Amino acid sequence: MTEERQTQYFDLIDQLLKCPNGQEPEILEAQPELIDAGFVETMLQVASTFAHQGNQDGAQFLFFVARELAKQLGLYPEAPNSEVTNKE
């Protein structure tokens, strides 16, 4: 991922965090070229940072949006809450 792309992801995340509640879909729809697996991954990284810094509201918001985008993008199958088993 290029530095420019990373900056675009951060800018979009910032817009999501600052927008009035309910306008998130409009913001995402305005920049469809940025909605991809890299964006979801970046959102999760920022959410993890927020959680470690004590910003639970921001972290929960980003985790929620990232999960919804991941579902829309087909990045992980929607499955009932079942245990994930690690096979080595």
N, CA, C and O of each residue as an XYZ file, in Angstrom:
352
protein
N       0.849     -1.177      0.000
C       0.000      0.000      0.000
C       0.896      1.242      0.000
O       1.872      1.324      0.745
N       0.545      2.187     -0.839
C       1.354      3.390     -0.929
C       1.058      4.333      0.233
O       0.013      4.254      0.879
N       2.004      5.217      0.474
C       1.829      6.207      1.540
C       0.640      7.118      1.232
O      -0.106      7.508      2.131
N       0.474      7.450     -0.046
C      -0.645      8.314     -0.444
C      -1.980      7.617     -0.151
O      -2.920      8.240      0.343
N      -2.049      6.334     -0.460
C      -3.277      5.572     -0.213
C      -3.568      5.515      1.293
O      -4.712      5.674      1.719
N      -2.528      5.289      2.080
C      -2.675      5.239      3.538
C      -3.224      6.579      4.046
O      -4.111      6.604      4.900
N      -2.702      7.679      3.526
C      -3.169      9.003      3.923
C      -4.639      9.180      3.553
O      -5.409      9.752      4.325
N      -5.032      8.693      2.372
C      -6.431      8.782      1.962
C      -7.328      7.984      2.911
O      -8.420      8.427      3.266
N      -6.857      6.806      3.314
C      -7.616      5.996      4.277
C      -7.781      6.760      5.591
O      -8.879      6.826      6.144
N      -6.683      7.337      6.088
C      -6.747      8.074      7.357
C      -7.692      9.269      7.250
O      -8.439      9.562      8.184
N      -7.656      9.955      6.112
C      -8.550     11.096      5.909
C     -10.017     10.652      5.933
O     -10.870     11.316      6.522
N     -10.292      9.524      5.285
C     -11.660      9.017      5.249
C     -12.113      8.585      6.645
O     -13.253      8.839      7.035
N     -11.238      7.944      7.384
C     -11.562      7.553      8.767
C     -11.856      8.799      9.600
O     -12.799      8.816     10.390
N     -11.048      9.834      9.419
C     -11.248     11.085     10.152
C     -12.619     11.684      9.824
O     -13.323     12.158     10.715
N     -12.991     11.659      8.542
C     -14.302     12.173      8.138
C     -15.418     11.376      8.807
O     -16.410     11.950      9.257
N     -15.258     10.054      8.871
C     -16.275      9.215      9.510
C     -16.418      9.549     10.990
O     -17.527      9.597     11.522
N     -15.286      9.778     11.648
C     -15.306     10.066     13.075
C     -15.929     11.427     13.378
O     -16.511     11.614     14.447
N     -15.812     12.373     12.456
C     -16.283     13.738     12.693
C     -17.690     14.002     12.164
O     -18.300     15.007     12.529
N     -18.213     13.130     11.322
C     -19.507     13.412     10.699
C     -20.649     13.230     11.687
O     -20.523     12.490     12.663
N     -21.773     13.912     11.429
C     -22.953     13.717     12.276
C     -23.434     12.268     12.177
O     -23.326     11.633     11.128
N     -23.958     11.768     13.276
C     -24.448     10.398     13.325
C     -25.449     10.142     12.208
O     -26.376     10.927     12.013
N     -25.267      9.054     11.478
C     -26.175      8.687     10.400
C     -25.690      9.075      9.025
O     -26.240      8.608      8.028
N     -24.673      9.920      8.941
C     -24.174     10.346      7.627
C     -23.003      9.490      7.133
O     -22.443      9.753      6.068
N     -22.642      8.480      7.899
C     -21.514      7.624      7.509
C     -21.680      6.986      6.126
O     -20.733      6.982      5.339
N     -22.876      6.444      5.811
C     -23.021      5.841      4.475
C     -22.768      6.825      3.335
O     -22.176      6.465      2.318
N     -23.220      8.070      3.509
C     -23.004      9.083      2.468
C     -21.509      9.339      2.266
O     -21.042      9.466      1.134
N     -20.776      9.413      3.358
C     -19.338      9.668      3.272
C     -18.638      8.512      2.564
O     -17.778      8.724      1.710
N     -19.015      7.295      2.927
C     -18.404      6.121      2.298
C     -18.777      6.028      0.818
O     -17.932      5.698     -0.014
N     -20.032      6.314      0.488
C     -20.486      6.237     -0.899
C     -19.828      7.294     -1.773
O     -19.731      7.120     -2.988
N     -19.375      8.391     -1.166
C     -18.746      9.474     -1.930
C     -17.341      9.101     -2.386
O     -16.798      9.727     -3.297
N     -16.743      8.079     -1.755
C     -15.371      7.685     -2.116
C     -15.264      6.164     -2.271
O     -14.492      5.522     -1.558
N     -16.024      5.595     -3.185
C     -16.052      4.132     -3.320
C     -14.690      3.529     -3.692
O     -14.425      2.359     -3.414
N     -13.840      4.335     -4.318
C     -12.525      3.816     -4.727
C     -11.639      3.485     -3.527
O     -10.651      2.764     -3.667
N     -11.985      4.006     -2.355
C     -11.176      3.732     -1.153
C     -11.722      2.571     -0.324
O     -11.071      2.119      0.618
N     -12.905      2.093     -0.670
C     -13.531      1.046      0.133
C     -13.034     -0.314     -0.355
O     -13.546     -0.870     -1.327
N     -12.029     -0.833      0.340
C     -11.454     -2.119     -0.023
C     -10.862     -2.779      1.224
O     -10.969     -2.248      2.330
N     -10.250     -3.917      1.035
C      -9.686     -4.657      2.174
C      -8.647     -3.829      2.922
O      -8.549     -3.920      4.146
N      -7.875     -3.026      2.203
C      -6.863     -2.190      2.841
C      -7.492     -1.150      3.760
O      -6.952     -0.845      4.823
N      -8.625     -0.611      3.349
C      -9.329      0.371      4.180
C      -9.849     -0.291      5.451
O      -9.720      0.261      6.543
N     -10.438     -1.477      5.303
C     -10.946     -2.202      6.472
C      -9.797     -2.502      7.426
O      -9.934     -2.330      8.637
N      -8.677     -2.946      6.892
C      -7.511     -3.250      7.723
C      -7.012     -1.997      8.448
O      -6.666     -2.058      9.628
N      -6.975     -0.877      7.754
C      -6.528      0.381      8.354
C      -7.500      0.809      9.461
O      -7.075      1.280     10.516
N      -8.798      0.642      9.215
C      -9.790      0.984     10.247
C      -9.558      0.147     11.510
O      -9.644      0.657     12.627
N      -9.267     -1.126     11.322
C      -9.044     -2.004     12.474
C      -7.779     -1.603     13.231
O      -7.739     -1.673     14.459
N      -6.750     -1.186     12.500
C      -5.516     -0.731     13.153
C      -5.778      0.531     13.977
O      -5.312      0.643     15.111
N      -6.521      1.473     13.407
C      -6.836      2.712     14.119
C      -7.716      2.402     15.331
O      -7.517      2.968     16.406
N      -8.685      1.508     15.158
C      -9.565      1.129     16.265
C      -8.756      0.500     17.399
O      -9.006      0.781     18.571
N      -7.797     -0.343     17.054
C      -6.952     -0.963     18.083
C      -6.143      0.093     18.829
O      -5.999      0.032     20.050
N      -5.619      1.056     18.087
C      -4.867      2.148     18.711
C      -5.771      2.931     19.659
O      -5.383      3.239     20.786
N      -6.978      3.249     19.196
C      -7.928      3.964     20.047
C      -8.207      3.182     21.327
O      -8.234      3.758     22.415
N      -8.414      1.877     21.200
C      -8.714      1.049     22.368
C      -7.572      1.091     23.374
O      -7.801      1.181     24.580
N      -6.339      1.026     22.874
C      -5.169      1.069     23.760
C      -4.998      2.437     24.414
O      -4.423      2.551     25.496
N      -5.505      3.475     23.743
C      -5.388      4.834     24.289
C      -6.583      5.200     25.174
O      -6.647      6.307     25.708
N      -7.521      4.277     25.326
C      -8.671      4.540     26.187
C      -9.855      5.187     25.498
O     -10.812      5.581     26.164
N      -9.815      5.306     24.172
C     -10.933      5.884     23.425
C     -11.864      4.741     22.998
O     -11.883      4.339     21.835
N     -12.624      4.234     23.954
C     -13.473      3.070     23.689
C     -14.593      3.379     22.693
O     -14.921      2.537     21.857
N     -15.178      4.566     22.771
C     -16.263      4.913     21.853
C     -15.777      4.931     20.408
O     -16.419      4.371     19.519
N     -14.634      5.583     20.183
C     -14.066      5.627     18.837
C     -13.692      4.244     18.342
O     -13.920      3.906     17.180
N     -13.117      3.444     19.229
C     -12.714      2.082     18.865
C     -13.930      1.245     18.491
O     -13.926      0.566     17.464
N     -14.969      1.290     19.317
C     -16.172      0.499     19.034
C     -16.820      0.926     17.722
O     -17.267      0.087     16.940
N     -16.867      2.232     17.486
C     -17.452      2.744     16.247
C     -16.692      2.209     15.036
O     -17.296      1.714     14.084
N     -15.364      2.313     15.078
C     -14.566      1.863     13.933
C     -14.636      0.355     13.752
O     -14.700     -0.124     12.620
N     -14.626     -0.406     14.849
C     -14.763     -1.860     14.729
C     -16.095     -2.211     14.072
O     -16.158     -3.091     13.213
N     -17.161     -1.517     14.483
C     -18.489     -1.782     13.921
C     -18.510     -1.489     12.420
O     -18.949     -2.328     11.632
N     -18.040     -0.306     12.019
C     -18.052      0.070     10.601
C     -17.165     -0.878      9.797
O     -17.539     -1.302      8.703
N     -15.994     -1.212     10.332
C     -15.089     -2.129      9.629
C     -15.748     -3.489      9.424
O     -15.628     -4.085      8.353
N     -16.449     -3.985     10.454
C     -17.118     -5.285     10.340
C     -18.206     -5.232      9.267
O     -18.340     -6.157      8.466
N     -18.977     -4.150      9.257
C     -20.038     -4.033      8.254
C     -19.456     -3.955      6.838
O     -19.977     -4.581      5.915
N     -18.389     -3.195      6.674
C     -17.753     -3.097      5.355
C     -17.169     -4.433      4.937
O     -17.265     -4.816      3.771
N     -16.564     -5.147      5.879
C     -15.988     -6.455      5.568
C     -17.078     -7.405      5.071
O     -16.858     -8.171      4.133
N     -18.239     -7.354      5.697
C     -19.361     -8.193      5.248
C     -19.768     -7.807      3.827
O     -19.948     -8.668      2.967
N     -19.912     -6.497      3.591
C     -20.324     -6.014      2.262
C     -19.319     -6.398      1.186
O     -19.695     -6.718      0.058
N     -18.043     -6.365      1.542
C     -16.987     -6.677      0.578
C     -16.752     -8.178      0.444
O     -15.977     -8.617     -0.406
N     -17.423     -8.966      1.289
C     -17.235    -10.413      1.244
C     -15.889    -10.856      1.782
O     -15.369    -11.896      1.378
N     -15.317    -10.074      2.695
C     -13.992    -10.400      3.225
C     -14.037    -11.521      4.256
O     -13.043    -12.210      4.486
N     -15.191    -11.692      4.869
C     -15.357    -12.867      5.714
C     -16.820    -13.274      5.665
O     -17.709    -12.426      5.598
N     -17.057    -14.557      5.698
C     -18.442    -15.027      5.569
C     -19.253    -14.692      6.804
O     -18.743    -14.699      7.925
N     -20.510    -14.400      6.583
C     -21.405    -14.184      7.720
C     -21.767    -15.548      8.258
O     -22.397    -16.356      7.576
N     -21.366    -15.790      9.472
C     -21.658    -17.068     10.093
C     -22.207    -16.800     11.479
O     -21.909    -15.769     12.082
N     -23.000    -17.715     11.979
C     -23.454    -17.521     13.354
C     -22.254    -17.539     14.288
O     -21.189    -18.043     13.930
N     -22.424    -17.000     15.464
C     -21.314    -16.959     16.422
C     -20.913    -18.373     16.803
O     -21.400    -18.937     17.783
N     -20.025    -18.924     16.013
C     -19.551    -20.271     16.307
C     -18.074    -20.183     16.658
O     -17.389    -19.228     16.292
N     -17.614    -21.156     17.345
C     -16.194    -21.137     17.739
C     -15.325    -21.353     16.520
O     -15.622    -22.180     15.657
N     -14.275    -20.615     16.468
C     -13.301    -20.776     15.399
C     -12.226    -21.713     15.915
O     -11.653    -21.495     16.982
N     -11.965    -22.741     15.159
C     -10.926    -23.676     15.595
C      -9.688    -23.484     14.738
O      -9.773    -23.323     13.520
N      -8.573    -23.504     15.373
C      -7.301    -23.366     14.657
C      -6.781    -24.743     14.294
O      -6.612    -25.601     15.161
N      -6.530    -24.950     13.028
C      -5.976    -26.226     12.602
C      -4.533    -25.973     12.190
O      -4.253    -25.089     11.380
N      -3.647    -26.737     12.740
C      -2.237    -26.541     12.401
C      -1.743    -27.675     11.552
O      -0.575    -27.691     11.163
